[in-house]
Amino acid sequence: MAGKVTHKWAFKLGMRAGAYSWKSSAKAIDRLKSASTEIRAVARTDPTAAAEGVIALAQRIWPAFEHIDTSSGALGNAVRRTLEDLLPVLIEAPADEKTRTKWLEQLREAIEDDGVDYLAPLADRFGQIAAYPALMNLHADCDLDMMRGAWADHERFSHVTTGTLTLSCLLEAGRYDELMALLALKKTSLWFDMKFGAEAQLRQGREDQALAFAEALLKDDGRQWGHHEIARFCEDILVRQGREDEAYRRFGLPTASGNTYLAMWRDLVKRYPDLDARMILVDLIESHGSKGKWFAAAKTARCLDLALDCAAHSDAAPATLIRAARDFAIKEPAFAAQIGLHAIAHLLAGRGYEPSPLDIDEAVTHVMDASARVGQRGPMLRELQRLAANTATDVIMSTRLKSLIADIEKGDG
């Protein structure tokens, strides 16, 4: 039985209605971080009180953030991450049915008032938050007739604010036939609704049907909203069935994700630890293109031959190559010298982000130092002379290179 919760939440003071103006996105994100930290700290000693904190935060998000410019997507992403991180606190709290009844009423009202679907993560897991079958069924039935009427009317578009939480409750209550029948009424098949149908098939042990149900959405004429999530869902089913290679080829490679090309490679290596890391990298380059941008991944994978191939491509970043020439000058000097040469060639061709003559200086220094370590200083100087003799797009870089070569020749003389 849950006791009376008396915790006083510090975050509430900064989450008042209308507290943030148009340009307050960064401030609001910081406030979310503080609230999350406070709630998780309380969860270690009083999980029920912490769950109350999640409810209190959810109730305040829209009123507090209503006037903030959300066009960059940063605030929306921060809200989503915060709520997803806090969901286990709410779902796993040892609360009795009476307490959860109150929580669900508060959450339903907050979801209904939410102007931009900030609380979508909570709606998605509403059935799990309900915990008790009686509460799942209660909230499943609350707007079910309204949804049937709205979704069956294909002449007019009617948005049901509580639609997602209703689908979640139907799923968690095991009312799969009603769920599928409801989804069949919809004119449009979008993943944020259809994922509940796909999951219902899985929970009934119908893996092939779930796969076909989800994959059909990928075959729409336009790129389906949630394309990445759908592909991951299909991939997971194939892996579960022991069809790992098929999962990798059909869904893994196309959905490799990350903020950088290196992160994409690491993502796939982590998801498929039994596959050869070099093979994964080669496959990524072939399927995603932009070979030069995969240099950092190839270098990190210790595929130095492949890294050299990447470095030679026009979309390789000279600054990245120069750093690599510096970092590898001692442990892999031959590699460092060749990488530095590619960087110089790119700079002469006018490539790179805001290049400076200082970049040529640094590259030449690393090239000559590395080549000296392997007894190739003379041949490397001749290679620099060859580059300098060719027609260059960037005259300033070419002039600087010739000057540096003259200094080296004078010093060697």
Secondary structure as the mmCIF struct_conf table of DSSP 4:
data_model
#
loop_
_struct_conf.conf_type_id
_struct_conf.id
_struct_conf.beg_label_comp_id
_struct_conf.beg_label_asym_id
_struct_conf.beg_label_seq_id
_struct_conf.end_label_comp_id
_struct_conf.end_label_asym_id
_struct_conf.end_label_seq_id
HELX_LH_PP_P HELX_LH_PP_P1 HIS A 7 TRP A 9
HELX_RH_3T_P HELX_RH_3T_P1 ALA A 10 GLY A 14
TURN_TY1_P TURN_TY1_P1 ALA A 17 GLY A 18
TURN_TY1_P TURN_TY1_P2 TRP A 22 LYS A 23
HELX_RH_AL_P HELX_RH_AL_P1 SER A 25 ALA A 43
TURN_TY1_P TURN_TY1_P3 ARG A 44 THR A 45
HELX_RH_AL_P HELX_RH_AL_P2 PRO A 47 PHE A 65
TURN_TY1_P TURN_TY1_P4 GLU A 66 HIS A 67
BEND BEND1 ILE A 68 ILE A 68
TURN_TY1_P TURN_TY1_P5 SER A 71 SER A 72
BEND BEND2 GLY A 73 GLY A 73
HELX_RH_AL_P HELX_RH_AL_P3 ALA A 74 GLU A 92
BEND BEND3 ALA A 93 ALA A 93
HELX_RH_AL_P HELX_RH_AL_P4 GLU A 97 ASP A 113
BEND BEND4 GLY A 115 VAL A 116
TURN_TY1_P TURN_TY1_P6 TYR A 118 LEU A 119
HELX_RH_AL_P HELX_RH_AL_P5 ALA A 120 ASP A 124
TURN_TY1_P TURN_TY1_P7 ARG A 125 ARG A 125
HELX_RH_AL_P HELX_RH_AL_P6 PHE A 126 ALA A 130
BEND BEND5 TYR A 132 TYR A 132
HELX_RH_AL_P HELX_RH_AL_P7 PRO A 133 CYS A 142
TURN_TY1_P TURN_TY1_P8 ASP A 143 ASP A 143
HELX_RH_AL_P HELX_RH_AL_P8 LEU A 144 ALA A 152
BEND BEND6 GLU A 155 ARG A 156
TURN_TY1_P TURN_TY1_P9 THR A 161 THR A 162
HELX_RH_AL_P HELX_RH_AL_P9 GLY A 163 GLU A 172
TURN_TY1_P TURN_TY1_P10 ALA A 173 GLY A 174
HELX_RH_AL_P HELX_RH_AL_P10 TYR A 176 ALA A 184
TURN_TY1_P TURN_TY1_P11 LEU A 185 LEU A 185
BEND BEND7 LYS A 187 THR A 188
HELX_RH_AL_P HELX_RH_AL_P11 TRP A 191 ARG A 203
TURN_TY1_P TURN_TY1_P12 GLN A 204 GLY A 205
HELX_RH_AL_P HELX_RH_AL_P12 GLU A 207 LEU A 218
TURN_TY1_P TURN_TY1_P13 LYS A 219 LYS A 219
BEND BEND8 ASP A 220 GLY A 222
TURN_TY1_P TURN_TY1_P14 TRP A 225 GLY A 226
HELX_RH_AL_P HELX_RH_AL_P13 HIS A 227 ARG A 240
TURN_TY1_P TURN_TY1_P15 GLN A 241 GLY A 242
HELX_RH_AL_P HELX_RH_AL_P14 GLU A 244 ALA A 247
HELX_RH_PI_P HELX_RH_PI_P1 TYR A 248 GLY A 252
HELX_RH_3T_P HELX_RH_3T_P2 LEU A 253 THR A 255
BEND BEND9 ASN A 259 THR A 260
HELX_RH_AL_P HELX_RH_AL_P15 TYR A 261 ARG A 271
TURN_TY1_P TURN_TY1_P16 PRO A 273 ASP A 274
BEND BEND10 LEU A 275 LEU A 275
HELX_RH_AL_P HELX_RH_AL_P16 ALA A 277 HIS A 288
HELX_RH_3T_P HELX_RH_3T_P3 LYS A 291 TRP A 294
HELX_RH_AL_P HELX_RH_AL_P17 PHE A 295 THR A 300
TURN_TY1_P TURN_TY1_P17 ALA A 301 ARG A 302
HELX_RH_AL_P HELX_RH_AL_P18 LEU A 304 ALA A 312
BEND BEND11 HIS A 313 HIS A 313
TURN_TY1_P TURN_TY1_P18 SER A 314 ASP A 315
BEND BEND12 ALA A 316 ALA A 316
HELX_RH_AL_P HELX_RH_AL_P19 PRO A 318 ASP A 327
TURN_TY1_P TURN_TY1_P19 PHE A 328 LYS A 331
BEND BEND13 GLU A 332 GLU A 332
HELX_RH_AL_P HELX_RH_AL_P20 PRO A 333 LEU A 348
TURN_TY1_P TURN_TY1_P20 ALA A 349 GLY A 350
BEND BEND14 GLY A 352 GLU A 354
HELX_RH_AL_P HELX_RH_AL_P21 PRO A 357 ARG A 373
TURN_TY1_P TURN_TY1_P21 VAL A 374 GLY A 375
HELX_RH_AL_P HELX_RH_AL_P22 ARG A 377 ALA A 389
BEND BEND15 ASN A 390 ASN A 390
BEND BEND16 THR A 393 THR A 393
HELX_RH_AL_P HELX_RH_AL_P23 VAL A 395 ASP A 412
#
